[in-house]
Amino acid sequence: MTYVDESGEQQRVEVAVDSAQCDTEDPRRLGTADETIVMLVGSAGDTTMRVHLGDDLSFLAQTTASATRTGLEVADVPGTIVRSGISGTQTRISSDATLSGKVVCPG
């Protein structure tokens, strides 16, 4: 994932996890048990994504994607980086963010 931080510098962050969990209900949830990565994919392909980056930062996006039995792969999905506050408020850090990657479902 890449984004422009609060000081205007471009950042590149890699989020790697060992075990994804995938269900088959609609909307389909793909991601990790600790919710580091959460992707909800509706039957029409409408997809909501959230990836925790640490330090209370998260990548948020809505796009169209197709999840297969084996997982989901996305490339250059535009999104926003937000910082979560104590009372649940979110402050936008960057609207210049993109996500590429894949969630592989257990076989």
Secondary structure, DSSP 8 states (H G I E B T S, - for coil): -EEE-TTS-EEE-----S--EE--SSSEEEE-TTSSEEEEE-TT-EEEEEEEEETTEEEEEEEE---BTTEEEEEEEEEEEEEE-TTS-EEEEEEEEEEEEEEE---
